Amino acid sequence: SSVLQSAIAEVAIGTPYKEDRFRQYLDSSIRPLYDARGRVRVGFTKVTAEKARDVQGLAVKVTVDEGTTYDLGAVRIQGAPHFEPDRLLKTAKFKSGGLADFGEVGKGVDRIRKMLAHQGYLRNDVQIVRQIDDAKKVVNLVLRIDEGPQFQFGNLKVEGLDLNGEAAIRKMWTLKTGTPFNPDYPDYILHSVREQGVFDNLGETRFDTKIDEKTHVVDVTLTFKYAAPVEKKKPDNEATPEPPQLPWGGRGISGCSIIVCM
């Protein structure tokens, strides 16, 4: 009961009491806890409220019928004409025959949505329809998928680099204009730049996307910033070295450009 009390307290305490609203809180915060345990028929059979003794407010009592556990049955796909249903189900990793854990079902749906997004369907939506068989204690699912429009990559803009640095980034960027836009690709590029040590003294990096909802085109801006190198403190008795003598008789410049392409 302490787990249930903590869950409802986060959303209900401090709000004006109405039974209909309170039952909505039960459905949004308590029911998912039972759904994750396969108890899809949990019922809040009685809700009573009386004046609290020690505070200015109401004490609410809920009678819960937990019901029995159900297993996950068959899962079918509706919609998503550009994807094979078996491929989507394999990606979701649903465990039919085991406990109907709707926490895991939700994670499977998230994997499907991410797969669609990687192919440019950024506005996809997946509705879960439960078909409960009380005789067999099984929950079958229908996933109604709306792919939405497919977005394509438009143009790449690079900020904070010189011409050589920008050329290096554009060489790494293989996503071509007019191909499906993968929303994870810009972050992948920035991570690769840092992991491969492409630039010296690399500071903050970020990406921004400009999404045109009418043309379904996505432009990307990659921004790079310089981080000053940390200088080691020299002993008081250590002399500062002279700049190196160059072949043509000049002196080298101590330091380096803001960002150097390796």
Disulfide bonds with the S-S distance in Angstrom:
none
